[in-house]
Amino acid sequence: MNKRLVVGKDDVSKWGIALLFSPGSDSVVVTNGDGWHDFKSAAKISDGAVNLAMTQVSVLPKRIERMERHDHTKETLCPTNHSIVLGVCAKEFDVPETNQCVLLEIPCGTALVMDKGTWHSPCFGVSEPTQYYWIATSDPRFPSEWVPLAGGSLETYMETESDSDVL
């Protein structure tokens, strides 16, 4: 069984950076007003113009058989009203290898900014069907290619095996 980590609690630096949209987080700049709090990423999440998209997804468990990667752009994933989970594999691999994959759970109030070239699956709802936003440069010169996992499919599941309580 592949390990499942939680963005915002566990070290995800092998695949990208975590954004924690909460006071006291170094990953965001906080602005407050009368009845509102704004949390903006402290660092740029992209090198250029980006597209914003929303994907509607079904719930776990799911079998992941293919992954894609984007060598031309970072991709940011942000859940809406329910936590999401996806499979990832480090960019160093020519094809995603099942035994090197990890499941990442992204709770509401956090986001994952994936490094360029990180292999990843679509996201799925942890507890129920949901939707998530993704932000990336969508360029027809760089079409997505969904590549089969070497070593068979990756099984997703409901339980989390977080390594730590603090990032």
The 8 nearest C-alpha neighbors of each residue, nearest first, counted from 0:
[[1, 2, 154, 153, 98, 155, 3, 156],
 [2, 0, 101, 3, 100, 102, 98, 153],
 [1, 3, 101, 102, 160, 4, 0, 159],
 [2, 4, 102, 160, 159, 103, 101, 161],
 [5, 3, 161, 103, 9, 104, 160, 102],
 [4, 6, 104, 8, 9, 103, 161, 7],
 [7, 5, 105, 8, 9, 17, 104, 103],
 [6, 8, 17, 166, 9, 19, 5, 109],
 [9, 7, 166, 165, 164, 5, 6, 163],
 [8, 10, 166, 5, 163, 6, 4, 7],
 [9, 11, 12, 166, 8, 6, 13, 7],
 [10, 12, 13, 14, 15, 9, 16, 6],
 [13, 11, 15, 14, 16, 10, 17, 114],
 [12, 14, 11, 15, 89, 10, 16, 114],
 [15, 13, 12, 113, 11, 114, 117, 89],
 [16, 14, 113, 114, 12, 112, 13, 11],
 [17, 15, 112, 12, 111, 11, 113, 18],
 [16, 18, 111, 7, 110, 6, 112, 19],
 [17, 19, 110, 26, 109, 111, 20, 16],
 [20, 18, 109, 21, 24, 7, 26, 17],
 [19, 21, 108, 38, 109, 18, 27, 22],
 [20, 22, 19, 24, 23, 38, 108, 27],
 [23, 21, 24, 29, 20, 38, 27, 28],
 [22, 24, 21, 25, 27, 29, 26, 28],
 [23, 25, 26, 22, 21, 27, 19, 20],
 [26, 24, 27, 23, 41, 28, 19, 18],
 [25, 27, 18, 24, 41, 40, 19, 28],
 [28, 26, 40, 41, 39, 25, 38, 24],
 [27, 29, 39, 41, 38, 40, 30, 26],
 [30, 28, 38, 37, 27, 39, 31, 22],
 [31, 29, 37, 36, 38, 28, 32, 39],
 [32, 30, 36, 35, 37, 29, 33, 34],
 [31, 33, 35, 34, 36, 30, 37, 29],
 [32, 34, 35, 31, 36, 30, 37, 29],
 [33, 35, 32, 36, 31, 37, 30, 29],
 [36, 34, 32, 33, 31, 37, 30, 38],
 [37, 35, 31, 30, 32, 38, 29, 34],
 [36, 38, 30, 29, 31, 39, 35, 28],
 [39, 37, 29, 20, 28, 27, 30, 36],
 [40, 38, 28, 27, 41, 37, 29, 20],
 [39, 41, 27, 42, 26, 28, 38, 43],
 [40, 42, 27, 26, 28, 39, 43, 25],
 [43, 41, 40, 44, 26, 27, 39, 45],
 [42, 44, 45, 40, 41, 46, 47, 39],
 [43, 45, 42, 112, 73, 46, 75, 40],
 [46, 44, 47, 43, 73, 72, 49, 135],
 [45, 47, 44, 48, 43, 72, 73, 49],
 [48, 46, 45, 49, 136, 72, 44, 135],
 [47, 49, 136, 50, 46, 45, 135, 137],
 [50, 48, 136, 135, 134, 47, 51, 137],
 [49, 51, 135, 136, 134, 137, 52, 48],
 [50, 52, 134, 133, 49, 132, 135, 53],
 [53, 51, 133, 132, 134, 50, 54, 131],
 [52, 54, 132, 131, 133, 130, 55, 51],
 [53, 55, 130, 131, 56, 132, 52, 133],
 [56, 54, 130, 129, 53, 131, 57, 128],
 [57, 55, 123, 129, 128, 130, 54, 124],
 [56, 58, 128, 123, 124, 129, 59, 127],
 [57, 59, 124, 128, 127, 123, 125, 126],
 [60, 58, 61, 125, 124, 156, 123, 157],
 [59, 61, 156, 155, 58, 157, 62, 154],
 [62, 60, 59, 155, 63, 154, 156, 58],
 [61, 63, 154, 153, 155, 152, 64, 60],
 [64, 62, 153, 152, 65, 154, 61, 120],
 [63, 65, 152, 147, 148, 62, 153, 151],
 [66, 64, 147, 146, 148, 145, 63, 120],
 [67, 65, 120, 119, 145, 146, 118, 147],
 [66, 68, 145, 118, 119, 144, 146, 143],
 [69, 67, 118, 116, 117, 119, 70, 66],
 [68, 70, 116, 71, 72, 115, 67, 117],
 [69, 71, 116, 115, 72, 68, 73, 117],
 [70, 72, 69, 115, 73, 141, 116, 136],
 [73, 71, 115, 69, 70, 136, 135, 74],
 [72, 74, 115, 114, 113, 45, 135, 112],
 [73, 75, 135, 113, 134, 112, 72, 76],
 [74, 76, 112, 134, 133, 111, 113, 135],
 [77, 75, 133, 111, 110, 132, 112, 74],
 [76, 78, 110, 132, 131, 133, 79, 75],
 [79, 77, 131, 107, 82, 83, 132, 81],
 [78, 80, 131, 81, 130, 107, 77, 132],
 [79, 81, 78, 107, 129, 82, 130, 131],
 [82, 80, 79, 107, 129, 78, 83, 124],
 [83, 81, 106, 107, 105, 125, 78, 124],
 [82, 84, 124, 125, 105, 123, 104, 122],
 [83, 85, 104, 122, 123, 103, 105, 125],
 [86, 84, 122, 103, 102, 120, 121, 123],
 [85, 87, 102, 120, 119, 101, 103, 100],
 [88, 86, 119, 118, 100, 101, 102, 85],
 [87, 89, 100, 118, 95, 99, 117, 119],
 [90, 88, 91, 117, 14, 118, 92, 13],
 [89, 91, 117, 116, 92, 118, 88, 93],
 [92, 90, 89, 93, 116, 117, 88, 94],
 [91, 93, 94, 90, 95, 89, 96, 88],
 [94, 92, 91, 95, 90, 96, 89, 118],
 [93, 95, 92, 96, 149, 148, 146, 147],
 [94, 96, 148, 88, 92, 149, 118, 97],
 [97, 95, 149, 99, 148, 98, 150, 94],
 [96, 98, 100, 150, 99, 148, 149, 153],
 [97, 99, 96, 100, 150, 1, 101, 149],
 [100, 98, 96, 97, 88, 101, 95, 89],
 [101, 99, 88, 97, 87, 98, 86, 96],
 [102, 100, 2, 87, 86, 1, 3, 103],
 [101, 103, 3, 86, 85, 2, 87, 4],
 [104, 102, 4, 84, 85, 3, 5, 86],
 [103, 105, 84, 5, 83, 6, 4, 106],
 [104, 106, 6, 83, 82, 84, 5, 103],
 [107, 105, 82, 109, 108, 104, 83, 78],
 [106, 108, 82, 109, 78, 81, 80, 79],
 [107, 109, 20, 106, 19, 110, 21, 78],
 [110, 108, 19, 18, 107, 20, 106, 105],
 [111, 109, 77, 18, 76, 17, 105, 112],
 [110, 112, 17, 76, 75, 16, 113, 18],
 [113, 111, 75, 16, 15, 74, 17, 76],
 [114, 112, 15, 74, 73, 14, 111, 75],
 [115, 113, 15, 73, 117, 14, 116, 112],
 [114, 116, 73, 70, 72, 117, 69, 71],
 [115, 117, 70, 90, 69, 68, 114, 118],
 [118, 116, 90, 89, 68, 115, 114, 14],
 [117, 119, 68, 88, 87, 67, 66, 90],
 [120, 118, 87, 66, 86, 67, 117, 68],
 [119, 121, 66, 86, 85, 122, 67, 87],
 [120, 122, 85, 123, 119, 86, 66, 56],
 [121, 123, 85, 84, 83, 120, 124, 56],
 [124, 122, 83, 84, 56, 58, 57, 59],
 [123, 125, 58, 83, 128, 127, 129, 126],
 [124, 126, 83, 82, 59, 58, 127, 84],
 [125, 127, 124, 58, 59, 128, 81, 82],
 [128, 126, 58, 124, 125, 129, 57, 81],
 [129, 127, 57, 58, 124, 56, 130, 126],
 [130, 128, 56, 124, 55, 127, 81, 57],
 [129, 131, 55, 54, 56, 79, 53, 78],
 [132, 130, 78, 79, 54, 53, 77, 133],
 [133, 131, 53, 77, 52, 76, 78, 54],
 [134, 132, 76, 52, 75, 51, 53, 77],
 [133, 135, 51, 75, 50, 74, 49, 52],
 [136, 134, 74, 49, 50, 137, 73, 72],
 [135, 137, 49, 50, 72, 138, 48, 134],
 [136, 138, 135, 50, 139, 49, 141, 142],
 [137, 139, 140, 141, 136, 142, 71, 135],
 [140, 138, 141, 142, 137, 143, 136, 71],
 [139, 141, 138, 142, 137, 143, 71, 136],
 [140, 142, 139, 138, 143, 71, 137, 69],
 [143, 141, 139, 140, 144, 138, 137, 69],
 [144, 142, 67, 145, 141, 68, 69, 139],
 [143, 145, 67, 146, 142, 68, 66, 141],
 [144, 146, 67, 66, 65, 143, 147, 68],
 [145, 147, 65, 66, 144, 67, 148, 94],
 [148, 146, 65, 64, 149, 66, 145, 95],
 [147, 149, 95, 65, 96, 64, 151, 97],
 [150, 148, 96, 151, 97, 95, 147, 94],
 [149, 151, 97, 148, 96, 152, 98, 153],
 [152, 150, 149, 148, 97, 153, 64, 147],
 [151, 153, 64, 63, 62, 148, 154, 97],
 [154, 152, 63, 62, 97, 64, 155, 151],
 [155, 153, 62, 63, 152, 61, 156, 60],
 [156, 154, 60, 61, 62, 153, 59, 157],
 [155, 157, 60, 158, 59, 154, 61, 159],
 [156, 158, 125, 59, 159, 60, 155, 126],
 [159, 157, 156, 160, 3, 125, 155, 161],
 [158, 160, 3, 161, 4, 157, 5, 104],
 [161, 159, 3, 4, 2, 162, 158, 5],
 [160, 162, 4, 163, 159, 5, 3, 9],
 [163, 161, 9, 160, 4, 164, 8, 5],
 [164, 162, 161, 165, 9, 8, 166, 10],
 [163, 165, 8, 166, 9, 162, 161, 7],
 [164, 166, 8, 163, 9, 7, 10, 162],
 [165, 8, 9, 10, 7, 164, 163, 6]]
